[in-house]
Amino acid sequence: MGKEDINLKNYFSDAGRYADLWNGGVFEGKQIVKPDELQEVNPSVFKADNHAVMERSRDVVMKQNLKGHRFILLAVENQKIIDYSMPVRIMLQEALTYDQQRKEIVRENKRAENDGVQELYKNAGELLYKFRRKDKLQPVVTLVAYWG
């Protein structure tokens, strides 16, 4: 399975093939995902704090940029053998990805706070968690490509 998995990762690392997989498999052939809007990103997601250290690796991950702004993170998991626990694995990977986004937003907000930006937070909740109402997490979607 290792060689096949590596070959599929290599095959789908091509933006054109990646877009075709999403457009054919999810969007009924409509050209929603365009190769020139895709950029491959690090497939590893992790969480490390005082309570836990966890790392998961996805097969192929690309972000779609529209008009210079990241719109969505698209992940593909190749699967040859049926894994009935796959939804749990996917949820964990997506939760870790959302947590990484949240941490980056909190870092940026703390940086702005340290730079003396006035009225950065609108209420006690924003101040406490360093995450503002206007801060947005980008969608993360995973497609499982079963080829068994």
C-alpha positions, -999 to 999 in steps of 0.1 A, spaced: 0 0 0 29 24 6 41 27 -30 5 31 -43 -2 58 -17 30 77 -25 21 75 -63 -14 88 -56 0 117 -35 24 125 -63 -4 123 -89 -28 146 -70 0 171 -61 -6 184 -97 -30 213 -94 -49 204 -126 -56 168 -114 -64 180 -79 -90 205 -93 -104 178 -116 -109 154 -86 -128 181 -67 -148 193 -96 -158 158 -108 -162 142 -74 -180 170 -56 -192 197 -80 -207 174 -107 -182 186 -133 -187 223 -127 -154 241 -128 -156 255 -92 -120 247 -83 -95 261 -108 -58 249 -110 -44 284 -111 -62 293 -78 -46 263 -59 -14 263 -39 -1 232 -21 4 236 17 20 215 44 -1 184 50 9 181 87 -14 194 114 -5 194 150 -13 205 185 12 210 212 5 225 246 10 217 283 -16 189 281 -10 171 248 12 167 218 -5 154 187 5 154 150 -15 141 120 -5 141 84 -29 143 55 -22 130 20 -25 162 -1 -37 196 10 -41 227 -12 -56 261 -4 -78 279 -29 -71 316 -33 -97 339 -48 -87 374 -58 -56 372 -36 -74 359 -5 -75 324 9 -110 311 4 -109 274 15 -85 246 25 -91 215 4 -77 182 17 -76 148 0 -72 115 18 -64 84 -4 -80 52 10 -75 17 -4 -88 -3 26 -122 6 41 -118 23 74 -151 27 93 -134 51 117 -125 74 89 -150 101 99 -134 104 133 -99 107 117 -111 134 94 -129 153 122 -97 152 143 -76 165 113 -100 193 106 -103 203 142 -65 205 144 -64 226 113 -91 250 127 -71 252 160 -39 262 140 -59 290 123 -73 301 157 -38 302 172 -25 323 143 -53 348 147 -47 350 185 -10 356 178 -18 384 154 -42 400 178 -17 399 207 9 414 184 -16 443 175 -24 447 212 13 449 221 18 475 193 -8 497 211 -37 493 187 -66 512 204 -100 496 208 -89 463 194 -115 443 215 -152 453 217 -161 433 248 -148 411 277 -151 379 257 -129 392 229 -104 406 254 -103 373 274 -99 349 244 -80 374 221 -105 363 193 -128 390 179 -162 387 164 -147 399 130 -120 372 131 -128 344 107 -117 309 103 -114 297 67 -134 266 58 -116 232 57 -131 204 36 -118 169 32 -125 145 3 -118 108 8 -107 92 -25 -115 55 -21 -96 35 -47 -98 0 -32 
